[in-house]
Amino acid sequence: MKLEIREGAVEDLKQLDKTIQKQVRDEIRELKHGPLGENTSLLSKQGLEVFRLKLKNNDELDHRVFFNLDGDTVVILGVEHRDNAYTQESIEKIKSRN
């Protein structure tokens, strides 16, 4: 599959610590090989319907990658820490990128 990262998702990544950025980018690259794995589920919340990849490796990495599938392309919409991922503000931000 192809991978497309929306501008807003790039900005989300830039706000992360460099170590976390690398871990998240590695996981995003893996989505090309099979986006619907065991840590992926469909999120339907407040009019938003996207896939969510849960990333948890240690106390520092506890993030969510939000994406959709468009044919043979995985479209990355956003990256958020779990604590902020489901706030109204975050959901609206992801919706606007969809």
C-alpha angles and dihedrals in degrees: 000000000000124000127222121182115198118226092248091054089052088054090049090053093049090058092060127091111268093247092051090045091058093048092048093047091051090053092047090053089053090059088074089068097050120342097189103067133142094281093051127088139162113260119206111180133145094342094316118119114180140129119264126206113200115215118191121155104143140336092297100047109062103131140140126222113203118205146153134211120239108183105297094346128096106212113203110211104175151336122222138168110252092246091061102027098094102040119120090247093053093046091051090049092052091045091055091055095048 
